[in-house]
Amino acid sequence: MKKKGWFSLEKIKGISKNQLFIGGLAGILLLIIAMPADTDKNKEQNMPEKESSEKTEQGAENKISYGRELERKLEQILGEMEGVGKVEVMITLKDDGERILDKDITRSSQEVSEEDGTVKRNTRESQYQEETVFSKETENGQPFVAKETTPQIEGVLVVAEGGENAKTVKNISDAVLALFPVEVHKIKVVKMN
C-alpha cells in the first residue's frame, strides 16, 4: 500500500473550483502583504531629515550672525556715549526666530439631508486642505514667507572701561532697555580690566 503525502491529486479532485479560486486569491493577498514596502514613502521620510538638518544649520548660522550684528551695533553706540570708553558686548538669544510660510488653504463642506419615510438622516462632510505657496522666481521654488520674526534676546552683558561709575552703568542699562525688549535684571554692566 502506498503512503499518501500531504499533497496528492486525489485531494485536489475533491476541492471545488470556487474553493481553489478563493485559496489562490488568499495566497496572492498574503504575498502582497508580506512584500517589503520600499516605495516613495521611505524616500519621502528620508528627505525631510536632510532638509531639516540643513534648515537647523542655516537657522543656527542666521542666529549667530544676527546676534553678532546686534553686538557690533551696540558696541558702536555705547562707545560713543560719554564716560563709557572702550566697550565689549555679548548678547544671548532665546530662539532662532520664526518664519511663517504662506499657505493656500482650501475648505469645503457639504450637508445632505435624506428622509426615508419615518427615518431622517443628516450627513455632514467637510474637507480641509493646506498647501505651501512656492515662489516661481527661483529655480528651487523657495517657499513664500508671509511673516518672519527676529530671535528674542535673552540677556545682555556689557564690559566697559567706565563700568565702575554708577551714573555710566545706569546710562548703559537705560540705553540697552531702550533698544531691546529685555528685562532689567538680564542686563549686566561690569568694569573692563
Order of alpha helices (4+ residues) and beta strands (2+ residues): alpha-alpha-alpha-beta-beta-beta-beta-beta-beta-alpha-beta
